[in-house]
Amino acid sequence: MVADHIPQEVIEEVRRRSDIVEVISEYLPLKGSGGNYKALCPFHSEKTPSFTVTRQKQIFHCFGCGVGGNVFHFIMKYEHLSFPEAVASLAHRFGVSLPKGRLRAAMSEAETHKDQLYRLNEMAAEYYHKTLLSTAQGEKARAYLKQRGVNARSVELFKLGYAPASWDGLVRYGAERGFSPQALVEVGLVKAREQGPGFYDRFRDRLMFPIANAMGRVVALGGRLLENLPDAPKYLNSPETTIYKKGQLLYGLHLTKHAIRRAGQVLIVEGYLDLISVFQAGIENVVATLGTALTRSHVQVLKAYANEAVLVFDGDNAGRSAALRGKEYFLQEHRRYFLPGAHLSSLKGALEGDLHAKVVLLPAGHDPDTLVQREGRDGLLKRVRQAQPFMEFVFDAEAEGHDLGSVQGKLAYVRKLLPLVTTMTNQVERTEYLSELVKRTGIAPAALADELHRLKQGAKPAANDGVAYYFPGLGPERLLVQLLLTHRSWIPYARLQVPADFLQEPLLRAILQALYRLASERGDFDIATLLEALADERCRDLVARLVLESVGDEAVQQQIDDCLVALQRRQIEAQLKRLKEDMHEAEGRGDMVQLAHLQQQFAQLRRTLTRRGRAAP
Ligand SMILES: [Zn+2]
């Protein structure tokens, strides 16, 4: 297992300093007392909290979807990191120094490759940043930023840069630092010449924006022309790589995620400069989609940080159509959560914990950047407070495209919106929107209901909200493992009587094996340590669940004995069955010597069984 490569004492030191309650409460609002805390699960959609964290056991578990583990496993799952990366991240946070070479050795080949891609992008970002700040060529870009009102602190925070007009600045800078042009080609920062050998910089004479992931590692770069050129695109981005997926990345999130979590709300803008401008104005709970429509992945990411998303769009048609492009994703992922404002408060309890979407449409000719320049922080915040619920916005936006004065117009409008209404699983909301449509069009409710019914025939059935996960039934296997997890001093006693392979359920068997191994290697150990020894995620999930379900402290030995006896009995009965088959076969062959031998074994085994039967109460 990977963990073997980082010294065990270092892992334990990091874990000892990273209190699970403290760490997780940076990600989720934990509520509770007495060492047990609850929150809405970040890994599945739910309305009542079943995600549980215990301080004493230093584990988490969700009774809804079954995930569980220790503090490292939470970070791995939440931040999509490998085990060594999760250890490194917490070590950094709590000031534990890691042996560098050992960490790299612990990374898989794929992780090492990813790390190389990050370092290439970071090297390039540094080159552009230096060029912007301290070269004569950078003056042009410095003047541009000044004119756009971007201050020095923002330039520093967002590591803005300038790609000079020369053809090989980055190629040479990289070569001096041991990065080959071929490697830079892989991240799309450099291109191979079409004619003849050699390479050239892809970004030239552009203002550069490093694009970082939520952890702050640079995954790509974006470049903006300083003045419009007829033949060149205004914006140019790195191509997608294994570390950069456009539809998943939200610009600025690494700097704004804590503010978003504190506010429980995220503003979504479109461009780099929109984001920087809004952030600089003091509104820090903001991300940018960088011109792509809001995707399902974006929504998933944001849901972990906020329960309300406010889409802020330019007051022109392009802005509006961008807003509508995101619509279907919101409806697929969160179709149950769009209600006209008046109903929001009455259903607030039911809605809590999910991402509601609202829309701010800026006045014509404005984008978030120009608006905060003119009206400041308060001007934008005022509009955010007055944001329109997303579905209402959609109803309004569609109304503009249809002539609701004519029967044909009304019908077209209804046909456009009804499919959206049918995707809602919530009966109450469907009814609300239907009556909203009735109000807006004057079409009879019965006619709408017919149309809706017709649409529903063709619609796919809605996915089930409840997530079922595997949990073994109650029996001696589960009970034994559960008892030994809590009462670990009994492990050696159990080990002498029941080998792990007596267990048939594979996950429970793997857990029992790990318990036996740890007990013989280390004597005493805690659950967090056991969790690291289990490579199979399903085993970890199961352990977390088992230790959180209380088993009585009474008559522990009696309960353990009962389980051991039951498991031994089952084993002996299986052996007896096999012997019987062998005897039958020996008899058929006429092998009387073998038969007598088997009969003797059978009788002996049967006696142990009846002895055990009497011993058990
Ligand atoms: Zn869950």
Boltz pocket constraint, residues with backbone or C-beta under 6 A from the ligand:
constraints:
  - pocket:
      binder: B
      contacts: [[A, 41], [A, 42], [A, 43], [A, 44], [A, 51], [A, 62], [A, 63], [A, 64], [A, 65], [A, 66], [A, 67]]
      max_distance: 6.0
